[in-house]
Amino acid sequence: MTSKQRAMLRGMANTMETILYIGKDGVVPGVIQQADDALEARELIKGCVQQGAPLTAREAVTALCEALGAEPVQCIGRRFVMYRPSTENPRIVLE
């Protein structure tokens, strides 16, 4: 992914709501499944690591991206953004 593509995705993620939360159990199979479903439906998702979680946001997004074949877009504080093109209905076109 190029820096221009990443910048475009960061801009799109600015107005998005956080839909994925990593809690005190960390990255468990339930969270991975939820992220997989959300990525298939939306392609670009924003997540947050809760206060009591054992992972940092960077560790969480790295683990999720490895498990799902996604690309990390942004990681600021406890929030992160991930991207993976949909297999059935791609909507976001990267330049």
Backbone bond lengths (Angstrom), bond angles and torsions (degrees), N, CA, C in turn:
res aa  C-N    CA-C-N  psi(-1)  N-CA   C-N-CA  omega(-1)  CA-C   N-CA-C  phi
1 M - - - 1.449 - - 1.536 107.56 -
2 T 1.319 115.55 131.78 1.463 119.95 -179.45 1.528 110.91 -82.86
3 S 1.322 116.08 167.06 1.464 119.74 -179.59 1.529 111.15 -68.06
4 K 1.339 117.73 -30.91 1.474 120.22 176.95 1.521 110.95 -67.10
5 Q 1.329 116.31 -41.90 1.458 120.23 178.34 1.528 110.27 -64.86
6 R 1.327 116.36 -42.29 1.461 120.85 178.89 1.528 110.67 -62.99
7 A 1.335 117.27 -40.73 1.466 121.57 178.86 1.524 110.93 -63.93
8 M 1.328 117.00 -39.66 1.465 120.83 178.50 1.535 110.16 -63.29
9 L 1.340 116.50 -43.99 1.465 120.67 179.60 1.529 111.66 -66.68
10 R 1.337 117.32 -38.19 1.467 120.36 176.57 1.520 110.84 -61.10
11 G 1.325 116.74 -41.20 1.460 120.82 177.98 1.516 112.00 -63.43
12 M 1.330 116.90 -39.99 1.462 120.41 178.20 1.528 111.00 -66.70
13 A 1.327 116.98 -34.07 1.458 121.17 -176.54 1.525 112.84 -76.76
14 N 1.329 117.55 -16.40 1.466 120.92 -178.38 1.516 113.13 -54.94
15 T 1.310 117.44 -41.87 1.461 121.22 -175.10 1.527 113.30 -93.09
16 M 1.327 117.50 0.18 1.465 121.09 -176.97 1.527 111.92 -78.79
17 E 1.305 114.79 151.85 1.457 121.85 173.42 1.532 109.16 -85.09
18 T 1.308 116.25 151.37 1.465 121.36 175.37 1.525 108.17 -75.63
19 I 1.338 116.77 126.03 1.468 119.27 -177.31 1.525 112.90 -119.36
20 L 1.326 117.69 -10.76 1.465 120.83 -177.49 1.524 109.01 -121.77
21 Y 1.317 116.87 127.11 1.464 121.37 -178.83 1.523 109.91 -121.84
22 I 1.327 116.45 130.50 1.458 122.77 176.22 1.524 106.61 -100.42
23 G 1.336 117.02 120.09 1.456 121.42 -175.72 1.513 113.22 -100.56
24 K 1.323 115.47 -157.77 1.465 121.51 -174.63 1.527 113.21 -67.83
25 D 1.340 117.64 -17.58 1.465 120.46 179.23 1.524 112.33 -85.19
26 G 1.320 117.30 -9.79 1.466 120.65 179.33 1.522 111.65 82.23
27 V 1.326 115.17 -150.91 1.466 121.30 -178.68 1.529 107.85 -88.57
28 V 1.327 115.62 97.72 1.462 122.51 -179.20 1.531 108.67 -105.83
29 P 1.336 118.02 166.32 1.474 119.85 -178.84 1.528 114.43 -54.94
30 G 1.320 118.08 -33.63 1.463 120.60 178.52 1.520 112.22 -64.59
31 V 1.326 116.30 -40.02 1.465 120.80 178.55 1.532 109.79 -68.67
32 I 1.332 116.79 -39.33 1.462 120.69 178.69 1.526 110.17 -62.88
33 Q 1.334 117.66 -42.89 1.461 121.15 179.11 1.522 111.33 -65.17
34 Q 1.329 116.79 -41.15 1.461 121.20 178.90 1.536 109.87 -63.24
35 A 1.324 116.94 -42.75 1.457 121.17 179.01 1.522 110.92 -65.84
36 D 1.335 117.24 -39.01 1.462 121.15 178.84 1.524 111.00 -62.54
37 D 1.324 116.48 -45.60 1.467 120.64 178.68 1.527 111.25 -63.11
38 A 1.325 116.25 -42.55 1.466 120.35 -179.23 1.528 111.31 -66.82
39 L 1.322 117.39 -39.87 1.468 120.41 178.81 1.526 111.10 -66.33
40 E 1.307 117.26 -37.40 1.468 120.09 178.88 1.525 110.60 -66.35
41 A 1.329 116.22 -37.72 1.462 120.19 -178.26 1.526 112.67 -79.33
42 R 1.339 117.47 -38.96 1.465 120.44 -171.25 1.517 115.17 -113.77
43 E 1.319 118.22 -22.56 1.473 125.79 -177.47 1.525 113.90 73.37
44 L 1.316 118.75 -31.81 1.460 122.82 -178.79 1.526 107.62 -130.42
45 I 1.341 117.06 120.30 1.460 119.57 -178.68 1.524 110.49 -130.97
46 K 1.327 113.63 153.92 1.463 121.22 177.68 1.523 107.74 -114.75
47 G 1.336 115.03 134.83 1.452 120.40 -179.63 1.513 111.38 -127.39
48 C 1.329 114.83 168.32 1.464 121.19 -178.27 1.525 108.79 -142.35
49 V 1.322 115.44 140.16 1.456 121.16 175.22 1.530 107.06 -97.45
50 Q 1.325 116.69 123.41 1.464 121.58 -177.09 1.526 111.33 -69.34
51 Q 1.319 115.71 165.43 1.464 123.03 -175.50 1.528 113.13 -57.10
52 G 1.321 118.97 -43.65 1.464 121.53 -175.02 1.517 115.14 -89.85
53 A 1.307 118.17 9.49 1.464 121.27 -176.73 1.526 110.95 -72.67
54 P 1.339 116.89 145.68 1.462 120.25 -178.52 1.535 113.56 -77.87
55 L 1.327 117.78 -8.61 1.459 122.47 -176.32 1.520 111.72 -109.24
56 T 1.323 115.91 155.51 1.460 119.90 168.76 1.526 106.96 -85.17
57 A 1.308 117.17 168.68 1.461 120.75 179.65 1.522 110.65 -63.12
58 R 1.329 117.44 -39.52 1.466 120.62 -179.61 1.528 111.19 -64.45
59 E 1.339 117.55 -41.50 1.463 121.17 177.99 1.527 110.77 -65.31
60 A 1.328 116.41 -40.61 1.464 120.69 -178.97 1.525 111.12 -66.24
61 V 1.334 117.62 -46.01 1.460 119.84 -178.45 1.527 110.69 -67.90
62 T 1.315 117.92 -34.13 1.465 120.65 176.91 1.516 110.81 -64.82
63 A 1.332 117.31 -45.45 1.466 121.49 179.46 1.525 110.95 -63.61
64 L 1.334 117.47 -43.59 1.462 120.89 179.75 1.524 111.25 -65.30
65 C 1.307 117.29 -43.57 1.464 120.42 -178.65 1.521 111.64 -64.38
66 E 1.335 117.27 -38.67 1.463 120.38 176.81 1.523 110.93 -64.70
67 A 1.322 117.14 -41.20 1.465 121.13 -177.66 1.527 112.10 -71.09
68 L 1.347 117.24 -29.97 1.463 120.78 -171.87 1.526 114.26 -109.13
69 G 1.314 118.25 -6.87 1.456 120.40 -176.78 1.518 112.07 70.60
70 A 1.319 117.06 32.80 1.467 122.17 -178.21 1.530 109.58 -102.42
71 E 1.325 115.22 173.09 1.461 122.48 178.40 1.522 109.43 -111.63
72 P 1.338 117.99 130.24 1.456 118.49 172.18 1.526 109.25 -73.80
73 V 1.318 116.85 134.47 1.462 121.61 -178.16 1.514 110.46 -103.55
74 Q 1.341 116.24 -46.57 1.456 120.62 -173.72 1.518 109.49 -154.14
75 C 1.325 115.41 148.47 1.457 121.23 176.22 1.519 107.83 -146.14
76 I 1.335 116.44 110.00 1.459 122.23 -179.69 1.520 108.40 -131.08
77 G 1.316 116.64 121.45 1.459 120.53 179.82 1.516 110.75 61.79
78 R 1.323 116.44 -122.33 1.469 120.93 178.64 1.524 112.20 -99.24
79 R 1.318 118.43 2.41 1.466 121.95 -178.09 1.530 110.99 -105.49
80 F 1.331 114.69 150.25 1.456 119.76 178.63 1.521 109.95 -146.19
81 V 1.328 115.45 160.15 1.467 122.26 179.48 1.524 108.00 -129.43
82 M 1.343 115.81 136.44 1.470 122.09 179.01 1.519 109.89 -127.30
83 Y 1.351 115.33 151.99 1.467 121.08 179.06 1.520 109.45 -135.27
84 R 1.330 115.06 138.01 1.464 122.19 170.40 1.517 107.27 -151.34
85 P 1.340 117.76 126.16 1.471 118.45 179.03 1.532 111.25 -64.03
86 S 1.315 115.31 142.82 1.458 121.59 178.86 1.521 109.67 -71.13
87 T 1.324 116.65 142.35 1.459 119.91 179.23 1.528 111.71 -80.62
88 E 1.330 117.54 -31.70 1.463 121.10 -175.96 1.517 113.65 -97.30
89 N 1.346 117.38 -37.80 1.455 120.33 -172.96 1.537 110.90 -139.88
90 P 1.343 118.16 70.90 1.472 118.78 -179.74 1.516 111.93 -66.25
91 R 1.350 116.63 130.05 1.462 121.49 -178.54 1.523 112.06 -113.55
92 I 1.326 116.47 -38.52 1.467 120.98 -177.20 1.525 109.01 -85.55
93 V 1.321 116.22 123.31 1.464 121.04 179.32 1.519 107.74 -106.01
94 L 1.343 115.53 116.78 1.464 119.87 178.03 1.519 109.11 -85.24
95 E 1.323 114.84 136.82 1.469 120.17 -177.49 1.514 110.43 -75.74
